[in-house]
Amino acid sequence: MNHAICLGEILIDCFSQQPGLPRSEVTDWVPLPGGASASIACALARLGNSVEFVGAVGKDRWGGALVKLLTDMQVGSQGVQYRLKAPTREVYVTQDEQGHSAFAGFSESDPAIFADAHLFSGALAEDSFKDACVLVLGALSLAYPDTGESVQEAVRLAGYHNLWIMVDVNWRPMFWSKPAEAPGRIYDLLQKTHFLKVSTEEANWLFGTVSAKAIAHQLPHLKGVLVTDAVKGCEYCFHADDGEFNGKVTGFVVDIEDAAGASEAFTAGFVHQLMQKGINCMTDEDTAHRTVTYASATSALTMTRPGAIAALPTPNEIEVFLYLN
């Protein structure tokens, strides 16, 4: 059953086209589809997998446009809920004169007012879990009571139907009304997780270490931990029947055009390989190394083109890239 469920946020990223200006002075914005969970879903579909996105959008023009995008990307959207009184989230991103991006706020002052904060657990379709093998989650969904309850229900359904669960933390404090509550909620979620991916910054924040092996020892029930360090590569640790093994994949050297979708592409590349080979493949050291290498290649290729979703590579492009590198 090569079917995945990605639960989380889908939104609009508005990028300033006037470097050096604060948001209040910017008059030229380019809106692009975003949201980590939606980007992972689109990447999985681009890689040839069956995937369903579960999330909430406003009953507005952006909500309609984003659902159309999912359809165009061949991502299932039956799990999308529409909110009449909550708008689709818009995120503003400015640039300094050196081209470095910075979060510049939401279209509304309250981060909990948007539709993606109000995914209702009672409306989750259990049938979609019956046909799936993996549930992919991010930590942003835990920031809001409604969507947090949906995460808990999705985890329950995943356990009942024997799905394995992948968590990509994707820490974004601006989404949280009370950021101090985040670690506890994330720890609770990780107790029922099979695979964890964190950046080095997230690893330090949550676990006080950037060592995948040390994190795996803190959470011995996990089947695998991946710690990514941007373009430098990924350190990993996996549990096998006869113990554990760890290693590192050095990042590929590429000309970076846009790094916006690199993290999500990595997660999708890793999940894609698990869906193709089966979860037990990660008990073999060579297979695990090749799987992480594939994920790293997916991420590297995404950075060579603009747009988090538009830049996502196809399986053939990844195979050629790996052959040449």
N, C-alpha and C positions, 0 to 999 in steps of 0.2 A: 504494500500500500504506500506508494510514493506520493503522499499527499501531506502538505504542511498547513498549519494554521499560524498566522502571525497576528497577534492581538496587541493593539496599542494605538498610537496616534498617527493621523494623517492631517497635514496642514499646508499652509501657504507660507513660504519664505519670501519676503520682500527685500531684495538686495539694492542698496544704494548704488547709483551710477555716478555719484559725485563725491569722489574721495576727499577726505579731509573736512567734510561738513558734518555738523551734528544733525541728528534726525529732524529737529525742528526747522532746519534750513534746507533739507533735501527736498527737491521737487521731482526728481527722476528716479523712479523705482522700477525694478523688474521683478514681477511675481513668478515664482517657480514652485512646483509641487515639492513637498518635503515631509518630514516625519520619519524617524528611524524605522519604526515597524513597517510602515508602508514601503519604504525604500528596500528593506529586506525582502518583503513579499514580491516586489517588482523584480528584484535581482534573482530570486528563486525561479520566478516564472521565465525570465530571460534565459536562465540556465536549463529550461526545459521541464521544470517540475510543475505538478498540480499544486496550487496554493490558494488558500482562502484568506482574505483580510477581514479582521473583525475589529471594528472601531465605530466611532460616531462622528458625524459631520452635521453642520447646520443645514437647515432647509433653505439654502441661499445659493447664489451663483457659484461661489467657490466650492461649496459642497457638491453641487452637481458636476462641476468641472473635474473635481478630484475622483469622483466615482466613475466618470467617463474615462479618465486616465487609467484607472484600474482595469476597466473593461478592455481598453485598447492594449494594455500590457498583458492581457489574458490572465489577470488575477481575478479570482472569484470575489464577488462583492455582496453575496447574499447575507453575509454577517455584518454589513454596514447598517447602523441605525441612524435615523434622521431626527434631529432635535429642532422643534419649531421655535423655541424661545432662547436657544443658545447658538451663537454664531460659530462658523468654522474658524479655527484659530489662525491668526495672521501674526507672523514673527518678523520684526524689522531688524535688518542687519546693515550696519554702516561699515565704511572702510576708512582707514587712515591713508595718508599720502603715500605710504609704502605698500599699500594694497592689503594690509592685514585687516581681517574682518572682526567685528565686535557686535555682540548682542545689543540692540537698541530699544528693546521693549516689545510689548504686544499691542495689538490694535485696541485692546481694552485694558484697564489698569489691573483688574482682578484676574490672576491666572486661572482661577477655578470657574470662570464664567463661560468658558468655551465648551463646545459640543463634545470634544474628545474627553473632557472631564466627567461626562455623564453617560457612560456606556452602562446600560442596565443589565444586570446579571440574569434577570428573569426572562430576557428576550434572547439569550444565547441559544443557538440551535444545536441540540445534542447530536443530531444526525451527522453534522459535519465532523464531529469527533470520532464517530464510528469508522469513518473511512480514512482517518489520518494516522500518521506514524510519529509526528513531531509537533510540538507546540513551542513557538518562539515568543518570548516575552522580553520586555524592557522595564526598567525601574520607574520610568515616568508615569506609568499607569497606576503606580502605588500612591501617587501624590494626592489623589482625589478619592473620597469615600465611594462614590458610585462605581467608578472604573476599577478601584481597588477591590470592591466586592466581586466584580466581574472576573478579575484575575483569580481570586480565590475559587470561584465557581469553575473557571476554565481549568485550573489545576486539579480540582476534584474530578472533573469529567475526563481529564487526561489520565489520571490515575486509574479511573474505572475502566477506561478503554485501552489501557496499556500503552499510552503514548510516552515517549521520552521528551523531556523538557529542556530547552536551551534558554538561558538568560544572558542577554547582553545588557549590562548595567546602564550604559549611556547616561551618566550622571549630568543633570542640568539643573542646578539649584534654583534658577529663576522660575522654573515650573512649579516649585513647591511653596505653598504659603508658610509652611513650618519646616524648613530644611533639616532642622535638628531631628525630626522624626524619621528621616529617610533611612539611616543605617539600620535601625531596628526592624523596619518593614522589609528592607532588603534581606536581612539575615533570616527573617521568618520565611520569605519566599524561597531562599536558597536551601532550606531544609528539605524541600520536595523537588529539587532540581537535579538533573543529571550532568549537564555541562554548563560551565560558567566562562564568560569572556569579559575581561576587564582591561582597561588601559592601565599603564603604569601609574598614572595619577589616581585613577579610581582604586587601584590595588592598595596604594599607600593610604588613601583616605579610609578605606573600609577595613583593611587588614594589617596596616602598619608594615607592609613589606611589598616588594615588587617580584618576589620569588614565587613562581607558579608552584614549585614543590612545597614551599612553606604554607601557601594558601591551601593546597590540597591536604596538608596535614591538619589544618584548622577545620577543614570540612571533609573528613575522610569518606563520607558517603557519596561524594561526587565521583563520577566516572572520569571527568577530565576538567582541567583548568587551563585557560589560555590567557596569557598576559601580553598585550600588544604594546609596542613602543613606536607608534607612528611609522615612519619609513625605516626605522632601525631593525624591525623584525618582530618575531613573536617567540616567547618562551612558553613551553607547555609542560604539563605533567598529566599522565593518564594512569589509571589503575587497571591492572591486569589480574588474572586469576592467581598468578604466581608472584604478585608484588606490584611494583609501580615502575614506570620509566619516565624520564623527562629529557627534554632536549630543546633546541632552539633552531629556528629558521631565520636566517638573515634576510632582511628586506631587499627586494629587487631595486636596482638603481634605474630610475626612469625620469624623464623630463615631466615635471609636475605642472599640469595646467590648472587643475582644480581638485583639491583634496576633500571636498565636502562629503562625498559619498563613500570614502575609502573604508571607514569602519564598518558600515552596513554591508558593503560588498564582501569584506572579509568574513563576516558572520554568515552571509548567504553562501559563499563558497565552501565554508566548512560544513554547513548544514546540508548542502547539496551532495557533498561527498558521503556523508553519513547516510543520506537517503538512498544513494546509489549502492553503497557497499554494505549497509546494515550497521547497527550500533555496535555489534560485537567486533567489527573490524578494528576498533580502537584498542583492542587488547594485543594487537601485533605492532611491535615497535616500528618496523619499516613502513607499514601501511599508515600508521599515525603520522609519521614524518611526511610522507607524501601528501596526506590529507591537509596538513597545515601548510605545506608548500603550495598546494593548489589554492587554498584560501588566500595566501599572501599574494599569489599571482593575480587572483581576481581583484584584490584591493589595488595592486599596483597599476593594472590596466585601467581601472576606473579613474585613477588620478591623471591619466594622460589626456583626458578629454573634459570639456566643461559640462557641468550639470550633474547633480547627484544621481538622478535616474536616467537621464539621456545618455550618460557615459557608460552605463553598465555593459560589460562585455558578454559575448556569446560563448558557448562551450568551445566552438572551433577556434575562436580568437585566443582563448586561454591555452588550448593545447598547442597552438603554434607558438605562443609566447614562451611556454615552458620548454618547447623543443629548442627554440633559439637561445634560451637562457640557461 
